[in-house]
Amino acid sequence: MPRKSTLLLIALAAPVLMSGPAFAQEQQTILPGYWDVTNKVQAVVVKTTREQRCVKPAEVAKFTMGPSNHHYACVYSTKIFKDGKITLKGQCANKKGAQVEIAATGSYSPTTFNMVADVDTTYAGLPLGGRFSTDARRIGDVCPPDAKGG
């Protein structure tokens, strides 16, 4: 698999994995606070990272809405967060127009989160996919002064 393809999937996966639990239309999903987050990427390579990060009240929606960031914009045709269950389906595109299909399922509570996302795209006409997962738990109400932000 070309290195560029691997880097594209990893770049897309990072925000997905950092997204944590999802937040939709007034339904409370997660509480702000200090979170322990484990992310796993399975796309050509397997990589697991763990970090502790601060999610401020004003950052909950951004933290929970998937891979939209300054590199990718995502639109979800299906976005359901109900009764502790998550279902997401949609597309993400980079600034050059490269499209990626994304489908995710998971569960959440105010203090826990689990999500698995499958990503499919093509590179040079060849199908390319990956699986990304996030497991997170809230470890405190207050973030340490040096905590990484959400």
Secondary structure by P-SEA (a helix, b strand, c coil): ccaaaaaaaaaaaaaaaacccccccccccccccbbbbbbbbcccbbbbbbbbbbbccccccccccccccccbbbbbccccccccbbbbbbccccccbbbbbbbbbbcccccbbbbbbbbbbccccccccbbbbbbbbbcccccccccccc
